[in-house]
Amino acid sequence: MFISLAHASETGAEAAAGNPVLSMLPLLLIILVFYFMVIRPQTKRIEAHRKVIAELNKGDKIVTAGGIIGTISKVVNDEEVRIKIADGIEVTVVRATIMMRRDS
């Protein structure tokens, strides 16, 4: 009985060592699933956010990363905008800190 178990374990080890593609297949599948479930959707969200930020104009309502809601009163340059957050109060913010454009 012990001899047959030893013989069976040797053939299994020889089969795995003989074909490195089969031993790498689970790792490759994990990487592929990780790419399609995490990396690709995140890249699409980043590109959509960059597009929204690039298209901001005067009069758009926005929300900053700090939660401040305001209206763009002036586009200073490619990196900065002035937003009106209350009557008589305007601040300059960096475009990268703008999280979203509000529709209403």
C-alpha positions in Angstrom: 0.0 0.0 0.0 2.8 2.5 0.8 4.6 1.8 -2.4 1.6 2.7 -4.6 1.1 6.0 -2.7 4.8 7.0 -3.2 4.6 6.1 -6.8 1.5 8.1 -7.3 3.0 11.2 -5.7 6.0 11.1 -7.9 4.0 11.0 -11.1 2.0 14.0 -10.0 5.1 16.0 -9.2 6.7 15.0 -12.5 3.5 16.1 -14.4 3.5 19.6 -12.8 7.2 20.1 -13.3 7.0 19.0 -16.8 4.6 21.7 -18.0 5.4 25.2 -16.5 2.4 26.7 -18.4 0.0 24.7 -16.4 1.6 25.8 -13.1 1.5 29.5 -14.2 -2.1 29.4 -15.5 -3.8 30.2 -12.1 -1.5 33.2 -11.6 -2.2 34.5 -15.1 -6.0 34.1 -14.6 -5.8 36.0 -11.3 -3.9 38.9 -13.1 -6.4 38.9 -15.9 -9.4 39.1 -13.6 -7.8 41.8 -11.5 -7.2 43.8 -14.7 -10.8 43.6 -15.9 -12.4 44.1 -12.5 -10.1 46.8 -11.0 -7.6 48.5 -13.2 -9.7 49.0 -16.4 -12.8 50.5 -14.7 -10.6 52.8 -12.6 -8.8 54.0 -15.7 -12.1 54.8 -17.4 -13.3 56.8 -14.4 -10.1 58.8 -14.3 -10.4 59.6 -18.0 -14.1 60.7 -17.7 -13.1 62.9 -14.7 -10.3 64.6 -16.7 -12.7 65.2 -19.5 -15.3 66.9 -17.2 -12.6 69.0 -15.6 -11.2 70.1 -19.0 -14.7 71.2 -20.2 -15.5 73.5 -17.2 -16.7 77.0 -18.2 -17.8 80.1 -16.6 -21.2 79.7 -14.9 -20.8 75.9 -14.2 -21.8 74.8 -10.7 -19.1 72.6 -9.1 -18.2 70.7 -6.0 -14.6 70.8 -4.7 -12.8 67.9 -2.9 -13.4 69.8 0.4 -17.1 69.8 -0.2 -17.4 73.5 -1.2 -20.2 74.2 -3.7 -19.8 77.2 -5.9 -20.2 78.6 -9.4 -17.2 79.3 -11.7 -16.9 83.1 -12.1 -13.7 83.1 -14.1 -11.3 80.6 -15.7 -7.9 82.0 -14.7 -5.8 79.5 -16.7 -5.5 75.8 -17.4 -4.8 75.0 -13.8 -6.9 77.5 -11.8 -10.5 78.8 -11.7 -12.2 81.4 -9.5 -15.4 80.3 -7.9 -18.1 82.3 -6.2 -19.2 80.5 -3.0 -21.4 83.3 -1.6 -22.4 86.8 -2.3 -19.2 88.8 -2.5 -16.9 85.8 -1.7 -14.8 84.4 -4.4 -11.9 82.0 -4.1 -9.3 80.6 -6.5 -9.1 76.8 -6.6 -6.9 74.4 -8.6 -8.8 72.5 -11.2 -7.5 69.2 -9.8 -9.4 69.7 -6.6 -12.8 69.9 -8.4 -14.6 66.6 -7.9 -17.7 67.1 -10.1 -20.0 69.4 -12.0 -23.5 69.9 -10.6 -26.3 69.9 -13.0 -28.6 72.1 -10.9 
